[in-house]
Amino acid sequence: MNNDIFVKLLKKADLNKKEFSKKTKLAYSTVGNWTTNNNIPDWVESWLENYIKAKVSDEVIEAVKPFVK
């Protein structure tokens, strides 16, 4: 994954690098270094895609709660 995709997925997830580093328990400096050396680990893309899916699922569940007994 390159930096452009990383930034795009962060935006889609409504996260910034600092929030991502907290959620993944990584040092912010580590995440920041990824953008300068374009050396983003392979797992980051799938983590962000799954985070986005989970967030959408949570939103759907909250939207239908008033209609479910």
N, C-alpha and C positions, 0 to 999 in steps of 0.2 A: 504494500500500500504506500502511496506517495503522500506528501504533505497536503496536496490539494484535496484528495479524498478524505484525509483525516479531518481537515478543517470543515469540509462539507458535512461529514457525518456528525461532528461535534455540534454544528449549527442545527442539523436536523434533530439531534437529541436534546437540543436546548441546553447544552452544557458548554462551559468554557474550559480551558486547560486546567485551571485551578480546581474546579469542581470535579473534572474527570480524575485528576490525580488523587483527590480525597476519596472518591468512590472506589478507586482501584488500589488505594493504599500505596501509591507510588510517590516518590519525592517529586515535587513540582519541577525541580531542576531537571529531572530525568525526562519528563514529558516535554519541557521546553527545549531540551537538547534534540529531541526528535525532529523538530521543525528546522533546526539549523543544519543537521547532518543528514536529514531525510532517511533516517534509519529507524522506521517505525516497526515494532515487532508484528509478526503475522497475526497474533491473537487479537490485536486491537480492533481490527475491522469487524470480526465476528462478535466481539464483546459489544461494540457500539450498535451493530445491527440488532442484536438481541435486546439490548437496553431500549432501543427505539420501539421494537415490537412489544415489549412488556409495558412500556409507557402508554402505547396506543390501546393495548388490552385493558389496562387499568381505567383509561378514559371511557372506553365502551362499557365496562362494568358499572362505573359510576353513573353513566347516562341511562342505563336500563333499570337501575335499582328502584326508582320510584314506581316502575310498572310491574315489579315482581313482588309477590306476596311472601 
